[in-house]
Amino acid sequence: MKTCILTMLLSICYFTNLNAQTWAFDADYAESCDCSVPCPCLLGQDPTNRSCTGNSIIMIKKGHYDAVNVDGLKLYVTFELNSWSKVYVDQSATQAQVDALMKLLKQPRTVAFLFKGKILSVEKVPVSVGKTDSTLTYSVPGSYTQIQYLKGKDGKPVSLQNLKGNFASNNMLCKSVKLEHTGDEKAFSFSNTHGLVSNFSASGDIK
């Protein structure tokens, strides 16, 4: 009898795990905004200019949301923190992948803070990324960001430690060379402002 009950319990657990809805990803992340270096928002303070406006990019190395695979996709976000965002997704993404990315990046320990305001648009466009030893450049049509790594002692990257937020826990501080968004009512242009590069991962069950 005990053996029968144990077998039944193992079968139930196997079936539950087999059908569990989960999400997970490993990604590189970069941001630049109009705040001073470093952005006070990272430290729980008010933005330098009362609002925090800029461009971010999430480069998924490996990830999924439920059964939808999002490996290798990139998502670019132009934003004013807690107010609005414009989202640009790799043009190669299917609509199912776009929907999955939007759900994935609103999960805990991700970059859900980018989507707390009104999402004005979600577009599929070419997303470009360029890297050198000293800079990272990322862009979409009408929006461009180039940030430069800050070097500290012995030429090693400058970073902030023990920050809240999984997305910023492993980071390199930067400053903007050029940060702009053009062609609409949300246009802006800045330089010598905050930048940050990091990589992070997270996973969980879909509630």
C-alpha positions, -999 to 999 in steps of 0.1 A, spaced: 0 0 0 28 24 10 46 16 -23 14 24 -43 9 57 -25 46 67 -31 43 58 -68 12 79 -71 29 109 -54 59 107 -77 37 105 -107 18 136 -96 51 155 -90 64 145 -124 33 156 -141 32 189 -123 69 197 -132 63 186 -168 35 211 -171 48 239 -149 48 273 -165 82 290 -159 103 319 -171 141 324 -172 167 344 -189 204 354 -189 210 389 -204 234 417 -209 220 451 -200 230 488 -206 214 521 -198 221 558 -202 200 587 -189 202 624 -183 212 621 -146 246 628 -133 271 600 -129 261 578 -112 224 580 -116 209 589 -81 180 565 -88 204 536 -83 210 548 -48 173 554 -40 175 591 -44 156 616 -67 168 620 -103 192 648 -110 167 667 -131 135 657 -113 129 632 -141 151 604 -154 150 601 -192 171 579 -214 177 547 -234 182 511 -223 189 479 -241 184 443 -229 203 417 -249 190 382 -241 216 356 -243 193 327 -234 157 328 -222 122 316 -224 87 326 -212 66 294 -208 72 275 -241 84 306 -261 121 307 -267 137 342 -268 174 333 -272 195 360 -289 168 387 -290 173 424 -282 149 449 -268 156 487 -267 136 510 -245 134 548 -247 119 561 -214 111 586 -188 111 566 -156 77 561 -140 61 582 -168 63 566 -203 83 542 -224 87 533 -261 98 498 -268 117 485 -298 122 448 -304 144 429 -329 127 429 -363 134 392 -365 112 384 -335 78 368 -341 47 383 -325 47 354 -300 83 363 -290 74 400 -287 46 392 -264 68 368 -244 95 394 -240 71 420 -227 58 395 -201 93 382 -192 108 416 -185 79 426 -162 87 397 -139 104 402 -104 142 407 -104 142 419 -140 138 454 -155 101 459 -147 109 494 -135 113 504 -172 76 497 -178 60 513 -147 47 542 -168 25 542 -199 39 521 -228 34 544 -257 44 519 -285 59 486 -292 77 483 -326 97 457 -344 128 474 -359 165 467 -366 184 469 -333 221 476 -337 249 470 -311 286 479 -314 314 474 -289 350 485 -286 374 482 -257 362 516 -244 326 521 -256 293 504 -261 269 517 -288 233 507 -292 207 522 -315 174 519 -334 160 542 -361 155 576 -344 173 567 -312 210 564 -305 232 558 -275 270 556 -270 285 552 -236 321 551 -225 334 529 -197 349 547 -167 383 534 -156 396 534 -121 427 522 -103 450 502 -125 427 508 -154 400 485 -140 363 494 -145 346 515 -119 315 498 -104 290 503 -76 286 475 -51 258 462 -30 230 479 -50 194 470 -47 181 454 -79 193 423 -97 199 442 -129 226 464 -114 243 440 -90 272 433 -114 280 465 -132 305 488 -148 298 526 -146 300 547 -178 293 582 -190 274 590 -222 292 602 -253 259 607 -271 224 600 -259 195 610 -281 160 603 -293 147 622 -323 118 626 -346 88 629 -322 74 649 -292 97 629 -268 129 640 -285 160 647 -263 198 649 -266 224 646 -238 261 639 -233 284 634 -203 256 619 -183 251 586 -165 257 552 -181 258 516 -168 266 482 -183 258 449 -165 248 413 -169 222 395 -149 199 365 -148 167 355 -131 140 328 -132 107 319 -116 73 304 -120 45 322 -140 19 332 -115 
